[in-house]
Amino acid sequence: MGLPLIIGAGLGIISAFSAYSQGQAQAAALREQAALDEERADKFLKRTEMNILSRRKQVGKAIGSQQVALADAGIELGTGVSLDMMEDAYFSLVEEEEIVRMEAEDQAFSIRQGADNNRSKAGDVSTAGTINAITSLLGTGMRMSNTLPGSKTKKAKIK
């Protein structure tokens, strides 16, 4: 009678450890995904700023080319048409940058929400694994106690 009891207890412990390990592994995977999502959001914002700087350089070159053309045509720079063209280009660029930044921040926020959800799920999955392990141990304990000599637990009869 001792060997089956030992084997049953051993299997119960293995089952509990398996449930706990599975919960921890799933939680670790979710935390890793959350970290990757955070990194992706940061890189997205950094790329956006790099694109904005690149666009700013392009507009600066275009304004410079316009200024050269106006000067070659004998138009005085920094006044009248020349000044209006520079201001229009500048304000258009500023507006475009703000729109691009706002859209990038919205996208990064969505990515970070996914990361937050994964971190939350990781905690839930870890807790569920622990609860499953405890439940498994309790179930094993109950089954083992029913097999001990002198156990007063009676099995219910199904009619």
Backbone as numpy.savetxt, mean C-alpha at the origin, in Angstrom:
# Nx Ny Nz CAx CAy CAz Cx Cy Cz
-3.05 -46.72 25.59 -3.87 -45.53 25.59 -3.00 -44.28 25.59
-1.76 -44.33 26.06 -0.88 -43.18 26.16 -0.39 -42.68 24.81
-0.04 -43.61 23.90 0.49 -43.22 22.60 -0.55 -42.46 21.77
-1.80 -42.91 21.66 -2.78 -42.13 20.91 -2.99 -40.73 21.49
-2.91 -40.64 22.80 -3.06 -39.34 23.45 -1.91 -38.41 23.07
-0.71 -38.93 23.08 0.47 -38.15 22.72 0.41 -37.75 21.25
0.02 -38.68 20.39 -0.09 -38.38 18.96 -1.17 -37.32 18.72
-2.30 -37.46 19.36 -3.39 -36.49 19.22 -2.95 -35.11 19.69
-2.26 -35.06 20.81 -1.78 -33.77 21.33 -0.76 -33.17 20.36
0.13 -34.02 19.85 1.13 -33.54 18.89 0.50 -32.98 17.64
-0.51 -33.68 17.12 -1.20 -33.19 15.92 -1.93 -31.88 16.20
-2.48 -31.77 17.39 -3.15 -30.52 17.77 -2.18 -29.36 17.82
-1.00 -29.60 18.36 0.02 -28.55 18.43 0.49 -28.17 17.03
0.66 -29.17 16.18 1.07 -28.90 14.79 0.00 -28.09 14.08
-1.24 -28.45 14.29 -2.35 -27.71 13.66 -2.38 -26.27 14.15
-2.18 -26.07 15.43 -2.19 -24.72 16.00 -1.03 -23.90 15.44
0.14 -24.51 15.39 1.32 -23.81 14.86 1.12 -23.46 13.40
0.51 -24.36 12.65 0.24 -24.12 11.24 -0.70 -22.94 11.06
-1.76 -22.89 11.86 -2.72 -21.78 11.77 -2.04 -20.45 12.11
-1.22 -20.47 13.16 -0.51 -19.25 13.57 0.47 -18.81 12.49
1.24 -19.76 11.97 2.25 -19.46 10.94 1.60 -18.92 9.67
0.49 -19.51 9.28 -0.21 -19.05 8.08 -0.69 -17.61 8.26
-1.23 -17.31 9.42 -1.67 -15.93 9.69 -0.51 -14.95 9.65
0.61 -15.34 10.24 1.78 -14.46 10.25 2.35 -14.27 8.85
2.36 -15.33 8.05 2.88 -15.24 6.68 2.00 -14.32 5.83
0.68 -14.47 5.96 -0.22 -13.60 5.21 -0.08 -12.15 5.65
0.07 -11.93 6.95 0.24 -10.57 7.47 1.54 -9.96 6.95
2.59 -10.74 6.93 3.88 -10.25 6.42 3.78 -9.87 4.94
3.07 -10.68 4.18 2.90 -10.38 2.75 2.10 -9.08 2.56
1.08 -8.87 3.36 0.29 -7.65 3.28 1.10 -6.43 3.70
1.92 -6.58 4.74 2.78 -5.46 5.18 3.81 -5.12 4.10
4.35 -6.14 3.46 5.32 -5.92 2.39 4.65 -5.19 1.22
3.43 -5.60 0.88 2.70 -4.93 -0.20 2.42 -3.47 0.17
2.10 -3.22 1.43 1.86 -1.85 1.88 3.12 -1.01 1.73
4.26 -1.57 2.09 5.53 -0.84 1.95 5.82 -0.56 0.48
5.55 -1.53 -0.38 5.75 -1.32 -1.82 4.82 -0.23 -2.36
3.59 -0.21 -1.88 2.63 0.81 -2.30 3.10 2.21 -1.87
3.60 2.31 -0.65 4.12 3.60 -0.16 5.29 4.06 -1.04
6.17 3.14 -1.34 7.32 3.46 -2.20 6.85 3.89 -3.59
5.86 3.19 -4.11 5.32 3.52 -5.43 4.71 4.92 -5.43
3.99 5.28 -4.37 3.40 6.62 -4.27 4.49 7.69 -4.22
5.54 7.44 -3.44 6.65 8.40 -3.35 7.34 8.57 -4.70
7.59 7.46 -5.38 8.24 7.53 -6.69 7.35 8.25 -7.71
6.06 8.03 -7.62 5.12 8.68 -8.53 5.19 10.20 -8.37
5.19 10.66 -7.11 5.27 12.10 -6.86 6.62 12.66 -7.31
7.69 11.91 -7.08 9.02 12.36 -7.50 9.09 12.47 -9.03
8.56 11.45 -9.73 8.53 11.49 -11.20 7.72 12.68 -11.70
6.62 12.96 -11.02 5.79 14.11 -11.41 6.59 15.40 -11.30
7.30 15.58 -10.19 8.12 16.80 -10.03 9.21 16.87 -11.09
9.80 15.73 -11.42 10.83 15.72 -12.47 10.23 16.09 -13.82
9.03 15.60 -14.11 8.35 15.95 -15.35 7.99 17.44 -15.39
7.60 17.99 -14.26 7.29 19.41 -14.18 8.54 20.24 -14.47
9.65 19.85 -13.88 10.91 20.57 -14.13 11.31 20.49 -15.60
11.14 19.33 -16.19 11.45 19.16 -17.61 10.57 20.06 -18.46
9.29 20.09 -18.13 8.34 20.93 -18.88 8.71 22.41 -18.72
9.11 22.79 -17.51 9.51 24.17 -17.25 10.70 24.56 -18.13
11.65 23.65 -18.26 12.83 23.91 -19.12 12.41 24.06 -20.58
11.48 23.21 -21.02 11.00 23.30 -22.41 10.34 24.64 -22.67
9.50 25.07 -21.72 8.81 26.35 -21.90 9.84 27.49 -21.86
10.82 27.39 -20.99 11.87 28.41 -20.92 12.61 28.53 -22.25
12.92 27.38 -22.84 13.60 27.40 -24.15 12.70 28.01 -25.22
11.41 27.68 -25.18 10.47 28.23 -26.16 10.37 29.75 -25.99
10.31 30.22 -24.76 10.24 31.66 -24.51 11.53 32.33 -25.01
12.65 31.69 -24.74 13.93 32.23 -25.22 13.96 32.33 -26.74
13.47 31.30 -27.40 13.42 31.32 -28.87 12.51 32.44 -29.37
11.36 32.63 -28.69 10.45 33.70 -29.07 11.12 35.06 -28.88
11.85 35.21 -27.78 12.51 36.47 -27.50 13.56 36.78 -28.58
14.30 35.76 -28.98 15.30 35.94 -30.04 14.61 36.35 -31.34
13.51 35.68 -31.67 12.79 36.01 -32.91 12.24 37.43 -32.86
11.70 37.81 -31.69 11.17 39.17 -31.56 12.30 40.20 -31.67
13.42 39.92 -31.04 14.56 40.84 -31.11 15.06 40.97 -32.54
15.13 39.82 -33.26 15.55 39.85 -34.66 14.58 40.67 -35.51
13.31 40.69 -35.12 12.30 41.44 -35.87 12.30 42.92 -35.46
13.16 43.28 -34.49 13.26 44.67 -34.08 12.27 45.08 -33.02
11.60 44.09 -32.40 10.62 44.39 -31.35 11.37 44.50 -30.02
11.09 45.58 -29.27 11.77 45.79 -28.00 11.32 44.73 -26.98
12.28 44.11 -26.32 11.99 43.04 -25.35 11.60 43.64 -24.00
10.74 42.92 -23.28 10.35 43.33 -21.94 9.25 44.36 -21.90
8.66 44.67 -23.05 7.54 45.61 -23.09 6.51 45.11 -24.09
5.32 45.64 -24.02 4.28 45.38 -25.00 4.04 43.91 -25.29
4.10 43.57 -26.60 3.82 42.21 -27.08 4.79 41.21 -26.46
6.04 41.57 -26.40 7.06 40.69 -25.84 6.73 40.32 -24.39
6.38 41.32 -23.61 6.04 41.10 -22.20 4.76 40.28 -22.08
3.76 40.58 -22.89 2.49 39.83 -22.86 2.72 38.35 -23.17
3.55 38.09 -24.15 3.83 36.69 -24.52 4.52 35.94 -23.38
5.48 36.59 -22.73 6.18 35.95 -21.61 5.23 35.70 -20.45
4.40 36.67 -20.13 3.45 36.51 -19.03 2.44 35.40 -19.33
1.93 35.36 -20.55 0.98 34.31 -20.92 1.61 32.93 -20.79
2.82 32.80 -21.28 3.52 31.51 -21.20 3.76 31.12 -19.74
4.17 32.11 -18.93 4.45 31.84 -17.52 3.18 31.40 -16.78
2.11 32.16 -16.94 0.87 31.84 -16.21 0.26 30.52 -16.70
0.39 30.23 -17.97 -0.08 28.94 -18.48 0.72 27.81 -17.87
2.02 28.01 -17.75 2.89 26.99 -17.16 2.54 26.76 -15.70
2.36 27.82 -14.95 2.02 27.71 -13.53 0.69 26.96 -13.35
-0.28 27.30 -14.17 -1.58 26.63 -14.09 -1.45 25.14 -14.43
-0.70 24.84 -15.47 -0.48 23.45 -15.87 0.22 22.67 -14.76
1.23 23.29 -14.12 1.95 22.63 -13.03 1.01 22.31 -11.87
0.15 23.25 -11.53 -0.77 23.03 -10.41 -1.74 21.88 -10.71
-2.22 21.84 -11.92 -3.14 20.75 -12.31 -2.42 19.41 -12.23
-1.22 19.35 -12.77 -0.45 18.10 -12.77 -0.15 17.67 -11.33
0.23 18.62 -10.47 0.53 18.30 -9.07 -0.72 17.78 -8.35
-1.85 18.44 -8.55 -3.09 18.02 -7.89 -3.48 16.60 -8.32
-3.36 16.33 -9.61 -3.69 14.99 -10.09 -2.73 13.95 -9.53
-1.46 14.30 -9.45 -0.45 13.38 -8.90 -0.71 13.13 -7.42
-1.05 14.18 -6.69 -1.33 14.02 -5.26 -2.57 13.15 -5.04
-3.58 13.31 -5.88 -4.78 12.46 -5.79 -4.41 10.99 -6.04
-3.60 10.77 -7.06 -3.17 9.40 -7.38 -2.35 8.80 -6.25
-1.42 9.59 -5.71 -0.58 9.10 -4.61 -1.44 8.82 -3.37
-2.44 9.65 -3.14 -3.35 9.43 -2.01 -4.08 8.10 -2.16
-4.55 7.82 -3.36 -5.25 6.55 -3.62 -4.31 5.36 -3.39
-3.08 5.49 -3.85 -2.11 4.41 -3.66 -1.85 4.22 -2.17
-1.72 5.32 -1.43 -1.47 5.23 0.02 -2.67 4.66 0.77
-3.88 4.93 0.28 -5.06 4.33 0.91 -5.00 2.80 0.78
-4.55 2.33 -0.39 -4.37 0.90 -0.57 -3.35 0.34 0.41
-2.28 1.09 0.63 -1.26 0.66 1.60 -1.84 0.61 3.00
-2.62 1.62 3.37 -3.26 1.63 4.70 -4.21 0.45 4.86
-4.97 0.15 3.81 -5.88 -1.00 3.85 -5.11 -2.29 4.04
-3.99 -2.43 3.34 -3.19 -3.65 3.49 -2.60 -3.77 4.89
-2.17 -2.65 5.48 -1.66 -2.70 6.85 -2.77 -3.11 7.82
-3.96 -2.58 7.61 -5.10 -2.94 8.46 -5.44 -4.42 8.31
-5.47 -4.89 7.06 -5.74 -6.32 6.81 -4.67 -7.19 7.45
-3.42 -6.71 7.43 -2.33 -7.49 8.02 -2.58 -7.73 9.50
-3.02 -6.68 10.19 -3.34 -6.84 11.61 -4.49 -7.81 11.82
-5.50 -7.71 10.98 -6.66 -8.60 11.10 -6.27 -10.05 10.84
-5.47 -10.26 9.80 -5.06 -11.62 9.43 -4.16 -12.22 10.52
-3.28 -11.40 11.06 -2.41 -11.88 12.13 -3.23 -12.29 13.35
-4.20 -11.46 13.71 -5.08 -11.77 14.85 -5.89 -13.03 14.57
-6.40 -13.15 13.35 -7.18 -14.34 13.00 -6.32 -15.60 13.10
-5.07 -15.52 12.67 -4.18 -16.67 12.78 -3.95 -17.07 14.22
-3.78 -16.08 15.08 -3.58 -16.35 16.51 -4.84 -16.97 17.12
-6.00 -16.42 16.77 -7.27 -16.96 17.29 -7.47 -18.39 16.80
-7.17 -18.64 15.53 -7.31 -20.01 15.00 -6.37 -20.97 15.72
-5.16 -20.50 16.03 -4.22 -21.36 16.75 -4.75 -21.67 18.15
-5.26 -20.68 18.84 -5.79 -20.89 20.19 -7.01 -21.82 20.13
-7.88 -21.59 19.16 -9.06 -22.44 19.00 -8.66 -23.88 18.73
-7.63 -24.04 17.91 -7.15 -25.39 17.62 -6.62 -26.07 18.88
-5.87 -25.32 19.67 -5.35 -25.90 20.91 -6.48 -26.24 21.89
-7.45 -25.35 21.99 -8.58 -25.62 22.88 -9.38 -26.84 22.41
-9.58 -26.94 21.10 -10.30 -28.09 20.55 -9.54 -29.38 20.82
-8.23 -29.32 20.66 -7.40 -30.50 20.94 -7.49 -30.87 22.41
-7.44 -29.85 23.24 -7.55 -30.10 24.68 -8.87 -30.75 25.04
-9.95 -30.26 24.43 -11.27 -30.85 24.70 -11.33 -32.30 24.24
-10.79 -32.56 23.03 -10.81 -33.94 22.52 -9.95 -34.85 23.39
-8.83 -34.32 23.84 -7.94 -35.13 24.68 -8.59 -35.41 26.03
-9.26 -34.41 26.58 -9.89 -34.62 27.90 -11.02 -35.64 27.82
-11.66 -35.72 26.66 -12.74 -36.70 26.50 -12.20 -38.12 26.39
-10.93 -38.27 26.05 -10.38 -39.62 25.89 -9.73 -40.13 27.17
-9.58 -39.28 28.16 -8.95 -39.70 29.40 -9.88 -40.61 30.19
-9.29 -41.58 30.88 -10.13 -42.45 31.71 -10.81 -41.64 32.81
-12.03 -41.93 33.05 -12.79 -41.24 34.10 -13.43 -39.95 33.61
-13.34 -39.69 32.33 -13.95 -38.48 31.78 -15.46 -38.59 31.91
-16.09 -37.55 32.39 -17.53 -37.58 32.61 -18.30 -36.97 31.44
-17.57 -36.54 30.43 -18.23 -35.95 29.25 -18.88 -37.07 28.46
-20.13 -36.90 28.15 -20.83 -37.92 27.37 -21.11 -37.35 26.00
-21.01 -38.22 25.02 -21.31 -37.80 23.65 -22.81 -37.75 23.49
-23.24 -36.70 22.81 -24.67 -36.54 22.57 -25.12 -37.55 21.53
-26.28 -38.12 21.75 -26.83 -39.06 20.79 -27.76 -38.31 19.85
-27.61 -38.60 18.61 -28.45 -37.97 17.59 -29.63 -38.90 17.34
-30.83 -38.37 17.42 -32.01 -39.20 17.21 -32.48 -39.11 15.81
